[in-house]
Amino acid sequence: MPYVYSTVVPGTGAGVDSSAAIPLAPVGRWMRPHGSDLGQSGAGLNLSRHIIPRHLQYVPFKPQYNMTVDQIGIQYYDLNSCVDTWYYKLGLYASADNYPSTLIADYGVVSVDPAIPTTPGPLTLPVSSQVLTGGTLYFLAIGVNQSGGTDQSAGRTPKMGMLNGDFVNMRRRGQANVASGMDGVAWLEQINSFGGTFPTSTSYANVVAGTNWAIRPTIRRSA
C-alpha cells in the first residue's frame, strides 16, 4: 500500500492531535506546545489579546523523550492601555484521560503592572530541574488574574504571545451550543472565579470549555 501524505499543516489544523509527542529541542533552547502563533509580529495585532475574565487555562504538552526543564515563560508585547495589574501564574499538571488531573508544580507568578513599566519581551520564571518523562502527556497551566475590574469592563488585556488551533483531540468534549466556534487548543476552568491559587487536583468535571486561542507558554530544555 503506498504511503499517503497528510495534507494538514502540522500544528494548526483540525486533523492534528495537540497531545501528540513533540520532538526535543537542543539543550538550552525553548519548546512550546502545538499550535500556530498569534501576535508573533508584535503589539499591533488585536489577536495578541487573551481571554479577558479571570480563568485557568491548560495547554497540552507531551515531550517525545525524557527531558529536564530549567525555565518557563510567556511573551509580553504591549500594555494595551491597561490600568489594572495582570498576574499570570505558571504551573504544570499531570493528565488523566487527556484532561489535567494533579498539580505537579507551581512555578510562581509573572505580572504586568502599569505602575512599573514592563519592557516588552519574555516574562520568565526559574524551574528547579523539572524532569518530564518522554511520551507522557502534561498540561502547562496559566492562571490569569487582575487587580481590579476596569480593564475587563473596557474589554482589554495586555498583548501577549498567543497560540491558535483547532485540534481533533479537543473535539471529544463537544460544544456547548450551536453558536460555539472551534473546539480549541486549551481547556478552560474557573472562568470569572480564578482567585490566584492552583487547585491541587482537577478533572473532566471541572473543565468548563475549550478555547481556540490561548497564551503561549514556553519551557527551556536544560537536559
NORRAHU-V701385 format. One record per residue. N is the residue number from 1. RES is the residue in one small letter. PSI is psi in radians with two decimals (none if undefined). NEAR is the number of other ideal C-beta (glycine too) atoms within 12 Angstrom. Layout:
n:N res:RES psi:PSI near:NEAR
n:N res:RES psi:PSI near:NEAR
This chain:
n:1 res:m psi:2.24 near:3
n:2 res:p psi:2.65 near:4
n:3 res:y psi:2.31 near:5
n:4 res:v psi:2.07 near:7
n:5 res:y psi:2.47 near:7
n:6 res:s psi:2.44 near:14
n:7 res:t psi:0.07 near:10
n:8 res:v psi:2.32 near:19
n:9 res:v psi:2.12 near:15
n:10 res:p psi:2.35 near:20
n:11 res:g psi:-0.03 near:26
n:12 res:t psi:-0.53 near:24
n:13 res:g psi:2.99 near:24
n:14 res:a psi:-0.25 near:22
n:15 res:g psi:-0.07 near:19
n:16 res:v psi:2.49 near:29
n:17 res:d psi:2.02 near:28
n:18 res:s psi:-0.08 near:44
n:19 res:s psi:0.18 near:33
n:20 res:a psi:2.67 near:27
n:21 res:a psi:2.47 near:25
n:22 res:i psi:2.18 near:35
n:23 res:p psi:2.55 near:18
n:24 res:l psi:2.39 near:26
n:25 res:a psi:2.82 near:21
n:26 res:p psi:2.74 near:13
n:27 res:v psi:2.37 near:15
n:28 res:g psi:-0.09 near:16
n:29 res:r psi:2.82 near:18
n:30 res:w psi:2.58 near:27
n:31 res:m psi:2.60 near:34
n:32 res:r psi:2.84 near:36
n:33 res:p psi:2.96 near:41
n:34 res:h psi:2.62 near:39
n:35 res:g psi:2.72 near:40
n:36 res:s psi:2.66 near:28
n:37 res:d psi:2.39 near:29
n:38 res:l psi:2.43 near:29
n:39 res:g psi:0.20 near:33
n:40 res:q psi:-0.47 near:22
n:41 res:s psi:-0.03 near:15
n:42 res:g psi:-3.01 near:20
n:43 res:a psi:-0.19 near:25
n:44 res:g psi:-0.25 near:14
n:45 res:l psi:2.18 near:21
n:46 res:n psi:-0.36 near:19
n:47 res:l psi:-0.19 near:25
n:48 res:s psi:-0.13 near:33
n:49 res:r psi:2.45 near:32
n:50 res:h psi:-3.10 near:43
n:51 res:i psi:2.34 near:35
n:52 res:i psi:-0.86 near:26
n:53 res:p psi:2.77 near:25
n:54 res:r psi:2.43 near:33
n:55 res:h psi:2.98 near:36
n:56 res:l psi:2.38 near:43
n:57 res:q psi:2.49 near:47
n:58 res:y psi:2.12 near:49
n:59 res:v psi:2.21 near:47
n:60 res:p psi:2.48 near:43
n:61 res:f psi:2.08 near:43
n:62 res:k psi:1.89 near:31
n:63 res:p psi:2.55 near:33
n:64 res:q psi:-0.65 near:20
n:65 res:y psi:2.98 near:20
n:66 res:n psi:2.50 near:17
n:67 res:m psi:2.87 near:34
n:68 res:t psi:2.46 near:24
n:69 res:v psi:2.42 near:40
n:70 res:d psi:-0.11 near:25
n:71 res:q psi:2.65 near:29
n:72 res:i psi:2.61 near:42
n:73 res:g psi:3.00 near:32
n:74 res:i psi:2.89 near:46
n:75 res:q psi:2.20 near:34
n:76 res:y psi:2.33 near:35
n:77 res:y psi:-0.83 near:35
n:78 res:d psi:2.57 near:29
n:79 res:l psi:-0.48 near:29
n:80 res:n psi:0.65 near:30
n:81 res:s psi:0.33 near:17
n:82 res:c psi:2.56 near:34
n:83 res:v psi:-0.31 near:23
n:84 res:d psi:2.76 near:29
n:85 res:t psi:2.32 near:26
n:86 res:w psi:2.34 near:41
n:87 res:y psi:2.37 near:28
n:88 res:y psi:1.85 near:45
n:89 res:k psi:2.28 near:37
n:90 res:l psi:2.39 near:41
n:91 res:g psi:-3.05 near:37
n:92 res:l psi:2.34 near:38
n:93 res:y psi:2.56 near:41
n:94 res:a psi:3.00 near:30
n:95 res:s psi:2.74 near:34
n:96 res:a psi:2.16 near:19
n:97 res:d psi:0.64 near:18
n:98 res:n psi:0.32 near:29
n:99 res:y psi:2.71 near:32
n:100 res:p psi:2.53 near:42
n:101 res:s psi:-1.23 near:28
n:102 res:t psi:2.35 near:21
n:103 res:l psi:2.14 near:26
n:104 res:i psi:-0.77 near:28
n:105 res:a psi:2.44 near:29
n:106 res:d psi:1.95 near:24
n:107 res:y psi:-0.22 near:33
n:108 res:g psi:-2.86 near:24
n:109 res:v psi:2.40 near:26
n:110 res:v psi:2.71 near:33
n:111 res:s psi:2.79 near:29
n:112 res:v psi:1.94 near:39
n:113 res:d psi:2.03 near:22
n:114 res:p psi:-0.46 near:23
n:115 res:a psi:-0.30 near:13
n:116 res:i psi:1.55 near:10
n:117 res:p psi:2.26 near:13
n:118 res:t psi:2.21 near:27
n:119 res:t psi:2.25 near:12
n:120 res:p psi:2.40 near:21
n:121 res:g psi:-2.92 near:18
n:122 res:p psi:2.46 near:25
n:123 res:l psi:1.91 near:34
n:124 res:t psi:2.78 near:25
n:125 res:l psi:2.51 near:30
n:126 res:p psi:2.58 near:19
n:127 res:v psi:2.31 near:31
n:128 res:s psi:1.41 near:18
n:129 res:s psi:0.99 near:16
n:130 res:q psi:2.09 near:31
n:131 res:v psi:2.24 near:22
n:132 res:l psi:2.36 near:37
n:133 res:t psi:2.27 near:21
n:134 res:g psi:2.44 near:18
n:135 res:g psi:0.11 near:18
n:136 res:t psi:2.31 near:26
n:137 res:l psi:2.21 near:34
n:138 res:y psi:2.98 near:41
n:139 res:f psi:2.18 near:42
n:140 res:l psi:2.12 near:51
n:141 res:a psi:2.43 near:45
n:142 res:i psi:2.04 near:51
n:143 res:g psi:2.15 near:42
n:144 res:v psi:2.23 near:44
n:145 res:n psi:2.83 near:33
n:146 res:q psi:2.73 near:35
n:147 res:s psi:-0.30 near:20
n:148 res:g psi:-2.92 near:17
n:149 res:g psi:0.13 near:18
n:150 res:t psi:-0.81 near:19
n:151 res:d psi:-0.71 near:29
n:152 res:q psi:-0.73 near:26
n:153 res:s psi:-0.57 near:14
n:154 res:a psi:-0.08 near:17
n:155 res:g psi:0.66 near:16
n:156 res:r psi:2.72 near:26
n:157 res:t psi:2.87 near:41
n:158 res:p psi:2.72 near:40
n:159 res:k psi:2.17 near:33
n:160 res:m psi:2.87 near:45
n:161 res:g psi:2.33 near:40
n:162 res:m psi:2.76 near:41
n:163 res:l psi:2.56 near:41
n:164 res:n psi:2.51 near:34
n:165 res:g psi:2.75 near:42
n:166 res:d psi:1.58 near:33
n:167 res:f psi:2.51 near:39
n:168 res:v psi:-0.63 near:25
n:169 res:n psi:-0.34 near:29
n:170 res:m psi:-0.17 near:37
n:171 res:r psi:-0.25 near:23
n:172 res:r psi:-0.38 near:20
n:173 res:r psi:-0.43 near:23
n:174 res:g psi:3.02 near:14
n:175 res:q psi:2.64 near:19
n:176 res:a psi:-0.53 near:17
n:177 res:n psi:3.04 near:8
n:178 res:v psi:-0.38 near:7
n:179 res:a psi:-0.14 near:6
n:180 res:s psi:2.61 near:18
n:181 res:g psi:-2.24 near:17
n:182 res:m psi:2.71 near:24
n:183 res:d psi:-0.63 near:28
n:184 res:g psi:-3.08 near:39
n:185 res:v psi:-0.26 near:47
n:186 res:a psi:2.65 near:47
n:187 res:w psi:2.60 near:44
n:188 res:l psi:2.56 near:41
n:189 res:e psi:2.71 near:36
n:190 res:q psi:0.77 near:31
n:191 res:i psi:2.23 near:24
n:192 res:n psi:0.01 near:19
n:193 res:s psi:-0.04 near:19
n:194 res:f psi:2.17 near:29
n:195 res:g psi:0.09 near:17
n:196 res:g psi:0.00 near:25
n:197 res:t psi:2.25 near:19
n:198 res:f psi:2.40 near:33
n:199 res:p psi:2.52 near:27
n:200 res:t psi:-0.43 near:16
n:201 res:s psi:2.71 near:19
n:202 res:t psi:-3.12 near:31
n:203 res:s psi:3.13 near:21
n:204 res:y psi:-0.69 near:20
n:205 res:a psi:-0.45 near:16
n:206 res:n psi:-0.29 near:23
n:207 res:v psi:2.13 near:35
n:208 res:v psi:-0.73 near:27
n:209 res:a psi:3.06 near:29
n:210 res:g psi:2.78 near:39
n:211 res:t psi:2.51 near:41
n:212 res:n psi:-0.02 near:33
n:213 res:w psi:2.51 near:34
n:214 res:a psi:2.73 near:47
n:215 res:i psi:2.44 near:50
n:216 res:r psi:1.82 near:43
n:217 res:p psi:2.53 near:48
n:218 res:t psi:2.59 near:34
n:219 res:i psi:2.59 near:39
n:220 res:r psi:2.24 near:29
n:221 res:r psi:2.26 near:31
n:222 res:s psi:-0.26 near:25
n:223 res:a psi:none near:20
